[in-house]
């Protein structure tokens, strides 16, 4: 009798297990967390991606903006979520490579607390100058900085942000000294540049082009290693004396750690299909983002490489933040 009961219990357990494995995913709306404000590049990508994932997978992908602390508030929220694939986030180089190197008391570790799902794309920026700056291009900027070390200012959207590190790389690649001026977000930094309160700023390409046309700033170059197809006439900084300059960032989709591999793989495949769509191509072009479909390990490799490269700049510049 005991043996029969044991076999029955084992059979029931197997049936329950099979039912769990066979359960459809997703079987309820998916929370898609963006750790930045609405209207930011990450938000725009997340909303376009969410629309198509909802169409493919049959459940709404609801974008939730949980901004603050350089992306750490939203990241921590997702790290603590149930590992069932129904809470995802769009992360980037700040949230999943740089923050652990910058903050003393960060409450998540990307490699431990997240499962990479899919890399979305590589984004570049443009270095722009105030409209009345006494230089017209990158070489002119280097000459001006060499004449007055530490006098020219560059703004960023926060201490330890990727723009802060891009400025550090400017100094290193050209042997110059600049003064970093952090602001609370990109809009404040843009206003400071257009008001000639600072000399330089890294700006999204579409924004840089639009404001250059109306005379509110001037473009010096793109931060990527190669010219951007959308802006072929804009030279790279590397072409203009900033040796080997390559300042980009990236977006990727992450889930909490321990989400089942079959769910991660299904999401990865659906995301890659979206990245190949005309709608995403249009969004990517607006943001000067090069889409980079690939497997889950690609995102993990990108995360590790970013941490290694920019960790050296953080150490050289002795950037360490209290939270």
C-alpha positions in Angstrom: 0.0 0.0 0.0 2.8 2.3 0.9 4.5 1.6 -2.4 1.3 2.3 -4.4 0.7 5.5 -2.5 4.3 6.6 -3.3 3.8 5.9 -7.0 0.6 7.8 -7.1 2.1 10.8 -5.4 5.1 10.7 -7.8 2.7 10.5 -10.7 0.7 13.5 -9.4 3.9 15.5 -8.9 5.0 14.7 -12.5 1.6 15.8 -13.8 1.8 19.1 -11.9 5.4 19.6 -13.1 4.3 18.9 -16.7 1.4 21.3 -16.4 3.7 24.0 -15.0 6.2 23.4 -17.9 3.3 23.5 -20.4 1.8 26.7 -19.0 1.8 29.4 -21.7 4.0 32.4 -21.4 3.1 35.1 -21.0 -0.2 34.3 -19.3 -0.8 37.9 -17.9 0.4 41.4 -18.8 4.1 42.0 -18.6 5.5 45.0 -16.8 8.2 46.6 -18.9 10.2 48.9 -16.6 12.1 51.9 -17.9 14.5 53.4 -15.3 14.3 56.8 -16.9 11.7 59.5 -17.5 9.0 59.3 -20.2 10.3 60.7 -23.5 13.9 59.6 -22.9 15.6 57.5 -25.6 15.2 54.4 -23.5 11.5 55.1 -23.1 11.0 55.6 -26.8 12.7 52.3 -27.6 10.7 50.4 -24.8 7.4 51.7 -26.1 8.0 50.7 -29.7 9.4 47.3 -28.6 6.5 46.7 -26.2 3.9 47.3 -28.9 5.4 44.6 -31.1 6.0 42.1 -28.3 2.4 42.4 -27.3 1.3 41.7 -30.9 3.6 38.6 -31.0 3.1 37.2 -27.6 -0.6 38.0 -27.0 -0.4 39.9 -23.8 0.1 43.7 -23.1 3.6 44.9 -22.4 3.0 47.8 -20.0 5.8 50.4 -19.9 6.4 51.8 -16.4 8.8 54.6 -15.8 10.6 54.3 -12.5 13.2 57.0 -12.9 15.8 58.2 -10.4 19.3 57.7 -9.0 20.9 57.2 -12.5 18.6 54.3 -13.2 19.1 52.5 -9.9 15.6 52.8 -8.6 14.0 51.0 -11.5 16.9 48.5 -11.7 16.5 47.5 -8.1 12.8 47.1 -8.5 13.2 44.6 -11.3 16.1 42.8 -9.5 13.7 42.0 -6.7 10.7 41.0 -8.9 9.4 37.5 -9.2 11.5 35.5 -11.7 8.6 34.4 -13.9 9.3 36.6 -17.0 6.4 39.0 -16.3 8.6 41.8 -15.1 11.3 43.0 -17.5 13.4 46.2 -17.9 15.3 48.1 -20.5 18.8 48.6 -19.2 21.9 50.3 -20.6 25.6 50.8 -19.9 24.8 53.0 -16.9 22.5 50.6 -15.1 24.2 47.4 -15.9 27.9 48.2 -16.2 28.8 51.6 -14.6 26.7 52.0 -11.5 28.4 49.2 -9.6 31.7 50.8 -10.2 30.5 54.3 -9.2 28.3 53.9 -6.2 29.4 52.7 -2.8 26.1 51.3 -1.6 24.4 50.1 -4.7 21.7 47.5 -3.8 22.0 45.2 -6.9 24.7 43.5 -8.8 24.0 43.2 -12.5 25.8 39.9 -13.1 24.2 38.2 -10.1 20.7 39.7 -10.0 19.7 39.8 -13.7 19.3 37.5 -16.6 20.3 39.1 -20.0 17.5 38.7 -22.5 18.6 40.5 -25.7 20.8 43.4 -26.8 18.8 46.0 -28.6 21.3 48.4 -30.1 24.3 50.7 -29.9 23.7 54.4 -29.6 26.1 57.2 -30.5 25.9 60.9 -29.6 27.2 64.2 -31.0 29.6 66.5 -29.3 28.2 70.0 -29.6 29.4 73.4 -28.6 27.7 76.7 -27.6 26.8 78.7 -30.6 29.3 81.5 -29.9 32.2 79.1 -29.1 35.5 80.4 -30.6 36.2 77.0 -32.4 34.3 75.3 -35.2 35.5 71.7 -35.0 37.3 69.1 -32.9 40.8 70.3 -33.8 39.9 73.8 -32.9 38.5 72.5 -29.6 41.9 70.8 -28.9 43.8 73.9 -29.7 41.6 76.0 -27.4 41.8 73.5 -24.5 45.6 73.4 -24.8 45.8 77.2 -24.6 43.7 77.3 -21.4 43.9 74.0 -19.5 40.8 73.3 -17.3 38.9 76.3 -18.5 36.6 74.9 -21.1 33.5 73.2 -19.6 31.5 70.3 -20.6 28.0 69.5 -19.2 26.5 66.1 -18.5 23.2 64.8 -17.2 24.8 63.8 -13.9 27.9 62.8 -12.0 29.0 59.3 -13.1 26.7 59.3 -16.1 28.1 58.0 -19.4 28.4 61.6 -20.7 30.7 62.3 -17.7 32.9 59.4 -18.8 32.8 60.4 -22.5 34.2 63.7 -21.3 37.0 61.9 -19.5 37.8 60.0 -22.6 38.0 63.3 -24.5 40.6 64.5 -22.1 42.6 61.2 -22.3 42.5 60.8 -26.1 43.7 64.4 -26.8 45.8 65.1 -23.8 43.7 68.1 -22.7 42.0 69.2 -19.5 38.3 70.1 -19.3 36.0 71.0 -16.5 33.0 68.8 -15.9 29.7 70.5 -14.9 26.9 68.0 -14.0 23.2 68.9 -14.3 20.0 67.2 -13.2 19.1 65.6 -16.5 19.6 66.4 -20.2 17.1 69.3 -20.6 18.9 71.3 -17.9 22.3 70.7 -19.6 20.9 71.6 -23.0 19.5 74.9 -21.7 22.9 75.7 -20.1 24.7 75.1 -23.4 22.2 77.2 -25.4 22.5 79.9 -22.8 26.4 79.8 -23.2 26.8 78.8 -19.5 28.9 75.9 -20.6 31.0 75.2 -23.7 30.4 71.6 -24.6 27.8 68.9 -24.3 27.1 65.4 -25.6 23.6 65.4 -27.3 21.3 63.0 -29.1 22.0 63.4 -32.8 18.5 64.4 -33.9 18.4 67.0 -31.1 21.9 68.3 -32.1 21.0 68.6 -35.8 17.7 70.4 -35.1 19.3 72.9 -32.8 22.3 73.4 -35.0 19.9 74.3 -37.9 18.3 77.0 -35.7 21.6 78.4 -34.5 21.4 77.3 -30.9 24.5 75.1 -31.0 27.1 73.8 -33.4 28.1 70.2 -34.0 31.8 69.2 -33.6 31.6 65.5 -34.3 30.0 62.1 -33.6 31.3 60.0 -30.7 31.3 56.7 -32.5 34.4 55.2 -34.1 32.8 55.4 -37.6 30.6 58.0 -39.2 26.9 57.4 -38.8 25.0 56.5 -42.0 22.2 58.9 -41.1 24.8 61.8 -40.9 27.6 60.9 -43.3 28.9 64.5 -43.4 29.5 64.7 -39.7 33.1 63.6 -38.9 34.0 61.4 -36.0 36.0 62.9 -33.1 38.7 60.3 -33.8 39.2 61.9 -37.3 39.8 65.2 -35.6 42.7 64.5 -33.2 40.9 62.5 -30.4 43.0 59.4 -30.9 41.0 56.2 -31.0 37.9 57.9 -29.6 34.8 55.6 -29.4 32.1 56.8 -27.0 28.9 54.9 -27.4 26.3 53.3 -25.1 23.8 50.5 -25.6 20.4 49.3 -24.7 19.3 45.8 -23.7 16.4 43.9 -22.1 17.0 42.2 -18.8 14.9 40.0 -16.6 15.4 39.1 -12.9 17.8 36.3 -12.2 16.5 32.7 -12.3 13.8 33.2 -15.0 13.5 29.8 -16.8 15.7 29.6 -19.9 12.8 28.7 -22.2 11.1 31.9 -21.3 14.3 33.9 -21.9 14.8 32.2 -25.2 11.3 32.9 -26.3 11.6 36.6 -25.4 15.0 36.8 -27.2 13.5 35.4 -30.4 10.5 37.7 -30.3 12.8 40.8 -29.6 15.1 39.9 -32.5 12.0 39.7 -34.8 11.0 43.2 -33.6 14.5 44.5 -34.2 14.2 43.5 -37.9 10.9 45.3 -38.3 10.4 48.5 -40.3 8.9 50.3 -37.3 11.9 49.6 -35.1 14.2 50.7 -38.0 12.5 54.0 -38.1 12.9 54.5 -34.3 16.5 53.4 -34.5 17.3 55.9 -37.2 15.8 58.8 -35.2 18.0 57.9 -32.3 21.1 57.1 -34.4 20.9 53.6 -32.9 22.4 50.6 -34.7 20.3 47.6 -33.9 22.2 44.5 -32.8 20.1 41.4 -32.8 21.8 38.4 -31.3 21.6 35.7 -28.6 21.4 36.3 -24.9 25.1 35.7 -24.4 25.9 38.7 -26.7 24.3 41.1 -24.2 26.3 39.4 -21.3 29.5 40.0 -23.3 28.7 43.6 -24.0 28.0 44.2 -20.4 31.3 42.7 -19.3 33.3 44.6 -21.9 31.7 47.9 -21.0 32.5 47.4 -17.4 36.2 46.7 -18.2 36.7 49.6 -20.6 35.0 52.3 -18.7 36.2 51.0 -15.3 39.6 52.1 -16.4 38.4 55.7 -17.0 36.6 55.7 -13.7 39.7 54.6 -11.9 42.0 57.1 -13.7 39.6 60.0 -13.0 39.0 58.8 -9.4 35.3 59.0 -9.9 33.5 57.6 -6.8 30.0 58.6 -5.8 28.2 58.5 -2.5 24.5 57.5 -2.7 
